[in-house]
């Protein structure tokens, strides 16, 4: 059987989810210039939020997603004003250590609240599938891809068509000019960071019915996230989309054609990160990592 059609479908579905996973990270860095090492924990909290409402109240994760995203946005804005804003002008290493520390705190809170045991959410559609000839499409991944596509398009619409979105773009592109135009910098920074967390939470909700939920899942998400945004170009949302699909195709191809490919696919993100930093630090689109 020809595996290429199946590979393309699986890679596209995975790439859509990867896009949602990293687009918030690209947004927050593009606006605030702070690399958020706690973004993986935002995804983890979204997954546990979906698990909690499903077990405690029987609410489907997709129905709970809007509420969880709003909660994530508010939490992100508060966290930015309390912890991130005071270090905006500090050296980058201070910002990295701070966000890394926040991630560790959230990880350990998850350990205390939910224990280290793996959890899962199993709605009826999670393990459904559809066959189109020789191609099998996972129902759960298809739903996740659809939600990711809607949210990514909504973000692009917000950035292009709304006043707050245009102000966010102005800050990302020409900070000094945006300040002279009267844009409230602190307000827009907090909003961008809050939206970043909300998108991370949405990713966690999708992942909650696609795999196991653990307090340590944030690290693997963070590594893949940084591989994608470095590949696409730090601070570039379009680059993040391109990087997400490129990594998804690379991982899927390795899992299909390399012996014991499923295990080797996890190493693709590390290899990608290394090669891009060595060969093209600016990525496909965007600024150099050292800028």
N, C-alpha and C positions, 0 to 999 in steps of 0.2 A: 504494500500500500504506500502511495506517495504521502510523505509526512509534511510536505511544504504547506498545503492549505491549512492543515491543523496547526502547524507552527505559527503561521501568520495570524490565525484567529486568536490563539492563546496569547501571543505576544501583544496583539492590539488590546485585548481585554486587560492584560496585566499593565500595559503602558498607560491606560487610562487611569487606573488606580494609583500608579506611581506618580502620575501628573498631579493628582489631587494631593498626594502625600507631600510633595515638595514645593508646590506653588505658593503655599503660605510661607514657607521658609525663604523662598526667593523674594516674596513681597516684603517681609519684615526687614531683610537685609538691604534690599534695594532702597528702602525709605530711611531706616534708622541707622544703617551701616553697623548694626550689632548682629553678630552671628549667634543665633540662639541654639545652644547645645542642649536645651531642654525640650526641643521640638518633638523628639521621639516620645517623651513622657506625656506630651499633650495628646498624641495619638493613643498612647496606652490608656490614659484616663478616659478618652472617648470610648474605647473598647469596653472598659470596665463599667462606664456609665450605661452603655447599652445592655451589658450583662445584668447589671443591678435592676434596671427597670423591667427587664424581661422576666427575671426570676421573682422579684418582689411584687410586681403589679401585673405581669402578663402582657405588658405593652410591647408591641413589635418594635424592633430597633429602628426601622425606617420611619415609623410614626413618632418615635421619641427623638429622632435626629434634630429637627428644628429647635426643640427646647434645649437639647444638649449643646447645640452650636451657640445659641444665645448665652447660655451659662458659661461656655468656654470663652466667648468674646468678652463678657464682663470680667471673668477671672483674668484674662490676658491684659485687659486695660488696667485693672487694679494692680496686677503684678508689675506692669511696666512703670506705673507712676510711683509705686512703693520701692521697687528694687532696681529697675533698669535705668530709669531717668537720672538718678544721681551719678551714674557711671558713664553717661553718654560721651563725655569729654575725657574720660580716663583712657589709659593705654589699652590696646585691644586685648592684651593678656589678662587684664583685670576683668574685662567684660566676659571673656571666655571662661575664666575661673568662676565668675559669678553664676552664669547660666548653667555651667556644668554642675555647680553645687546645687542649684535649684532643681536640676534634673535628679540628682542623687536623693534630695529630700523627698521629692514626689515618688521616686521609686521605692524608697523605704516606707513611706506612708501607705503605698499600695500593698507592700508586704505585710504590714500590720493589719490593714483593713481586710484584705482578701486572701492572705496567705500566699505562699509561693506555688501552690498547686495550680496547674493549668485549668482554665475555665473555657467554656464555649457557649455560644448561643446557637440554637438549632431551630429557627423558624422553618416552615414547610418548604419554602423556596430555596433554602440554603444548599441542598444537595440535589436539586432537580437538574435535568439536562435535556437538551434538544439535539436531534440528529438531522443533519442536512447532507445526505449522501454519506461520504466517508468522514465528514467533519462532525465532531461532538462539541456542543457549546454548553458550558456550565451555566446553569440558571443563576446561581449566586454571583458568579463573576460578571455575567451579562447585566444583572441588576446593578452591581457595584460600578461597572463601567458607565452605565446610563446615568446614575446619580453623579458620578465624578464629572462626566461631560456637562451636565446641567450646571453644576456648581462652578466649574471652570469658565464656562461661557457667561455665567452670571457675574463672575469677578471681572472678566474682560469688559462686559457691558457697563459695570459700575465704574471701572477705571476710565472708560471712554466717554460715557454719557452723563455722568452725575457730577455735581459741583464738588462733592467731597473726593470723588475719584480723580477728577482733574487736578485738584489740589494735591492729592497724593502723588500723582505723576510729576507734577511740577517740583515737589520737594525731592523726588528721586533723581530728576534730571538736572535741575538747577537750583540748588538749595538757597543760595544767597538771593537770587532773583525772586524766588518764592517768598522769602522773608520780606523783601522790599515791597511785594505786592500785598502784604498784610495777612498772609496765611498764618493761622495759629499753629506754630510748629509743634508744640507739646501736645496739643489736641490731636493733630494728624498722626504724630508718632504713636500715640496711645491707641488710636483707632486702627492703624495698620498692624500693630502688634496684636491687638485683640482679634482682628480678622484672621491673622496668621494662626492663632491658637484655635479659632473656630473651625478653620479648614482642617487643621490637624485632628480635632475632635471628630469631624465628619469622616475623615479617613479611618479613624479608630472604630467608628460605628460600622463601617463597611467591613473592616477586617474582623470584627467580632463574629460574623457569621461565615467567614471564609477560612478560619484557622484557630489555633489555640491562643488564648489570652493569658499572658503572664506578666508579672511586674518588670521583667527584664526584656520585654519585646522592644522597648524604646531604643536600645543600643543598636540592634540590627537595622531598625528603621532609620536611625540617624546616619549610620554608615552609608546605607544606600542613598539616603537623601543628599548627603554631601557629595557622593560620587556623581549623582545626577546634576546638581547645580554647578559643580566644578566643570563637568563635561559641557554643560550648556552655557556656562558663563555666570559668575556670581553677580547677583542683582538683576539678571534678565529673566523676566517671566516667560517670554517666548523661548529663550534658551532652555529654561527648565522643562518646558513641554517637549522640546526636541530631545533633550538629554534623557527624559523619562522613557520615551519610546525606544531610543537607541539602546539603553540598558535593558529594557524589557525584551527586545529582540535578541540581544546578545545572550542574556540568561536563558531564554527559551531555547535558542539554538544549541547552547552547550548542554542543556538538560536532555535534548533530543538526540544529539549526535555524538556526544563524548561518553565513553564507558563510565558508569557510576556518575552520570551527568548531573543528577539532582544535587549531589554533594558538591561537585565542582561549580555549579551555577552560583552558589553562595559566595564563591571567591571572585566572581566576575566584578563585583562592585569594588573590591579592594584593588584588583588589577587595573580597573578603569581609572580609579582615583590616582593611583601611582603614575600611570602612563600620561594622563592629562597634565598632572603637575610637572612632570619632567619635560614633556614634548610641547605642550601648548597651554601654559598657565592661564591664558585668557579664556579658554574654552571656545565653544563654537561662536557664541555671542556674549558680550559682556566685558567686564574689566578684569585685569589680572588679580590673582588672589592676594598678592602683596600690596595692592593699591590701598 
